[in-house]
Amino acid sequence: AATEYILEMKKLMRRALDRYHEHNKEYPKKILVYRDGVGEGQFKEVRTYEISEIQKACQEVGQDVLHKPYTPG
């Protein structure tokens, strides 16, 4: 069975963060992700990968836009 990673998670999250910023003039203080389609046996592995990619997108925002660390809850 194939692992159900969202391979472009970092790119998708960066786009979502930038769109949020366009509409709200700030970046979110918290990020909540609902995830479906991952089997119980793969959940931990997929979660670890995808959270890491989300954190990388936040690091990019911090470096590129805010010029300070961006670590939402």
N, C-alpha and C positions, 0 to 999 in steps of 0.2 A: 504494500500500500504506500502511496506517495505521502510525504509529509506536507501538511497544509500551511506552509509559511506564506505570509504576504511578503514576497521578495522585495518589493519596492516600498516597504513600510517607511523608511526614512524620507524618501522623496514625497510620498503621499502625506506624511505628517507635516513636513515642512510647508507644503502647499496649503494644508488645512490651517496651520498656525498663521501663515501670512494672510490668508483670507480672513481669519478671525480678527487679525490686527487691522486690516483694511476697514472692517465694519465697526470695530469697537475702540479703535485708537489705542489699544493696549493688547498685550498677549495674555492668554488665560493664566489664572493663578493655579488652576488644577486641570488635569486632563483625565478624562474617564473614557475607557475604550471597552465597548461591548464586543465580544468575539464569539463567533459561531463557526461550526464546521471543523472543529479539531477533536479528534478522538481522545479519549481519556489517556491512552498510552503515550500520546504525543504532546499532551497539553503542557507539561512542564518545560519540555525542550522548546516548543514553539513560543511559549510565554517568555522564556529567557531571551531568545533571539529577538523577538519583536519589541520587548521593552528596551533592550539595548539599542535597537534602531531608533526608537522614539527618543531615547536620551541623546543619541547622536544628532537628531534633528534639532533638539533643544539647545545643544551645545553650539550648533551652527548659528541659530538665531542669536544666541548670546555673543558670539564672536562677530558675526557679520552685521548685525543690526543694533543690538543693545550695547555692545562693547563692555559687557560685564556678564558674569555667570547668570544663566537662565535655567532655574531648576524648579519647575512647577511641581506641585504635589500630584 
